[in-house]
Amino acid sequence: MIILRCRDPEGRSLVLHDAQWIHHILNEHPELAGQLPAIEATIRAPDIVCRDAMRTDRILYYRLGTITRYSRFHLKVCAHVFPPDALGVTTGEVVSAYLVSKPKRGEVQLWP
């Protein structure tokens, strides 16, 4: 079941499924419990958007201070992005989210 659906600044439509939220994100990163609004805010209004250094089909969204308790950290939301459909619409799925001190070296900044 889809628990989050939103668009990023480039117009990509991203979804987060409950299974990914429960079995991966919350299991691996319990500090994100109750933080779906922070994930949505990071996708909708990121500070930085990058392409993953190893996987070109992954887009990474960073936003500093999204979670008050961890205000010195960036929330990093990782999404698998599919090729555009016949109408040129790009969609994707959130695969992970976690806190980091800074963007990872080797990532390619796409936006801004």
N, C-alpha and C positions, 0 to 999 in steps of 0.2 A: 504494500500500500504506500502511496506517495504521501509523505508528511510535510514536504516543503516543495514549493514550485516558485521560481522567481527568474528574473532576467538580469544579466550582467550589463555593464555599461556598453558593451558591443552588441547587445541585443540577443545574445545566446540564451535560450531557455534551458534552465537547469532544474533537475529534480533531485530530491533525496528520499530514498525509500526507507521505510521503517526497519527492515532487516539490516540494512547497512548502518543505520543509526544505532540500533540496539546491539547487534552482534560484533560490530567493528569499532565504531567511534566511541560509544560509551564503555565498551569492554576494555578498550586500549587506553582511553583518555577520559576517565570518570570525572575529571574536573570540568568537563563540558556539559554535565547534566544540567538541564534547564536552560541551555544556551542556544536553542534553535533560533531565537531572534538575533543573536550575535552572528550566527552563521549566515542568516539571510542578509543582515546589514553588510557583512563582509563581501558577499557576492554582489549585492546591489550597488554598494559604494566603497569599493576597495581603495586603499592607498596606492597599491601596486598590483599589476597583473603580470605574471610571468609564464613562460613555457617551461615545463620540466626539463632538466638537464639531460635526463636519460630517456624519457618517454615523450615523444612529440605529440601524442594524443592527449596529454594531460596539461590542463591549464590550472595555474595556482593563483589564488586570490589572497592578498595580505591586507590586514587592517590592524593598525596599532591601537592598543588600549580599548578594544571593543568590550572586553570583560573587565569591569572595574577592579575586581580583586587581583587581576593580573595585568594591571595597566601598563607595565613596562614591556609587555610581550605582544607580539603580533599574533593574531589568530590567522592561521594558514588553512585555507579550504582548498582541497584538491578535487578537481573534477575531470572525469574522462569525457572528452568531447568527441562526438561522432562527426563524420564528414557531412557536409551540407546535403540536404535532400534535393529532390528534383526542382523544388522552388527556391533553393538557395538558403533554406532555413537551417541553422545549426542548433543542435540540442546536445545535452550532456547530462551526466549523472554525477552527483557528489560521491566520491569514494572514500574520502577521509577528511578529518579536520583535527587540528591540534595547535598547541601554542609553541612558538619559536621565538628566539631572541632577535633574529634577523633573517632576511631571505638567504637561501642557500647559494653558495658559490657555484657558478656554472649555469645558473638559470638565465634565460633570455627574457629581459623585460620587454613586454608587449604594450603596456599601457601604464601610466600616461606617457 
